Amino acid sequence: MVFVGFTLIGGFLAWLAPWVLIPHAAAALWGGRMAVSRARCPLSRLENWGRAGSGRPSLDPRGFIAHYFENRVYPARWARRVELIVGGLVLGSWLGLALR
């Protein structure tokens, strides 16, 4: 959850502490890659391994975001729109930082 939050607002945090931009760019690029390619995240595989070891059911086959956010924070049918909004927030935070 911290990684998702940092990916979402890290660019705005960089307005206060510019050194945050480098790790935020890495997080944003990773998140963007996962959204575009629909690849399975290695951390989701690791979580599924831990869940299996504790006897819990695995994550949604589509991954962490689908499991914890879709139909809890927003309807699943809005998934692509939410990804575009998040991408816009990230790019907007970078633009705001560049214009400061």
N, C-alpha and C positions, 0 to 999 in steps of 0.2 A: 504494500500500500504506500509506503514511503517513496519507493521508486516512481510509482504512478503519479503521486502528488508532486514530486520534484520535477518530473517530466512536464507536468502541466504548468507549474508556477515558477520553475527555476529561472526562466528568463526575466521575470519580474524581480526575483531576488537579486539577480545580477545588477539591477539598477542601484541596489544598496551596497552590494559587495561585488565588484566587477570580476574578481577571480572565480566566481561561481559560474561564469559563462562557459568555461572550458568543460567542466563536468556536465553542465546542463546540455551543451551541444552534443556531447557523446550520448547522453540519455535520450535526447530528442531524436537523434539519428537512429538509435536503436529502436525506439518506439515507432518511428515512422517506417523503418524497414519492416518491422513486424506487422504493421497495419497494411502496408502495401503488398507484401509478399504472402501474408497469411501463414507464414512459417510457424512451426511449433517452437515455443520459447524453451530453452534449456532449463530455465527456472521452473516452468510448469511441469516438466518431466521430473525434476527433483522433488517438487511438492507432491506429485502423484506417487513417487517412490515412498516418501514419508507417510503419506496417507495410507498406502497399502500396508506398510509396516505397522501402522496403528489400528488397522481394521476399518478405516474410514473409506467412504466411496471416493473415487477419483474426481478430479475437476471435470467440468464440462469439456467435451472433446475439442471445442474451439479455443479453450485456454482460460487463463486467469481472468482477463477482462470480462469475458462472457460469463464466467462462473460467479464472480463477485459483484459485477456492476449491472449487466443486462438484466432487465426485469426486476431489479432492486432499486437502482438509481434512475434508470431510464428504460423505456420499452425496447425490447430487442430489435424491433423494426427500425428504430432510430440509430442503430449502431453506426452506419456509415456517416450519417449526418453529425453524430457526436464526434467521430474521428476527424471530420473536416473542421468542426468548430474548435477542437483541441489544436489541430494544426494551425488554424488561424490565430488562436491565442498565442501559441509559441512564436509564430512568425511576427505577430504584432508586438510581442514583448521584445523581440530582437530589434525590430524597427524602432521602437521607442527608445531602446538603449543606444542605438546608433545615432538617433536624433538629439540625444541629450547633450 
